[in-house]
């Protein structure tokens, strides 16, 4: 599929699970926010929100991927990073979990103009989590509320181009056997509880001139190796400049972590920036396996691909 070729892409981590002022930068590519230079302190929390600014043909477009778990965290960091809510051209919701749509309704309320939102319709299904400590949820993203608040909904079940920006993948095609959704997450369909297959989880693919692909994966419930391989297939492009997002590895155990590391090593990715649901133990092993190309995703991190 022909994905628009960007002159450059800038990715700002608005909300993530980590903040660490001592994490190193990579001059010209990865820059960390300097806390004393911001309007107010940044806040980390279990959730994700990523701002993409794409340059093409002299024009700039801004799309937000997800809105974290909480309006409190989300709007604090937007203000700290000087990102006005009306500067967003569109929003891509990666999947229907509340740590990704937590501030969505308030974002719509604060805007002066309607907002285009791209998502899979299965994101509206009630979701819950079964853990060793008990059940959590269900949570529901209400379609009708979004429409009442001025959302212009674009619901897709297949790969879909975003004008002058990139491609959202549609449901992820599985190509490696070791990556399958974990048994804890559930969804409710027609009143019946079932294992969540995460058909609603999608990734965002960018193509930057002379650099290759940038893959943004929010939680990677279908597997980060599956996601990158599917992005390569859809784009007809093997070169991957960067993979950014959460990988959901520690909860899957040691074997999944090691298999995923081997899978990523085969893909020769230029930069791996991971945080959110990856888990601390998996992050330390990724760092050891990719000492030159792995970095922890912290709130206030900016990645520039140009």
Secondary structure, 3 states (H helix, E strand, C coil): CCCCEECEEEEEEEECCCCCCCCCCECCCEECCCHHHCCCCCCCCCCCEEEEEEEECCEEEEEEECCCCCHHHHHHHHHHCCCCHHHCCEEECCCCCHHHHCCHHHHHHHCCCCEEEEECHHHHCEEEEEECCEEEEEECCCHHHHHHCCEEEEECCCCEEECCCEEECCCCCCCCCCCCCCCCEEEEECCEEEECCCCCCCCEEEEECCCEEEEEECCCCCCHHHHHHHHHHHHCCCCEEEEEEECCCHHHCHHHHHHHHHHHHCCCCCEEEEEHHHCHHHHHHHHHHCCCCEEECCCCCEEEEC
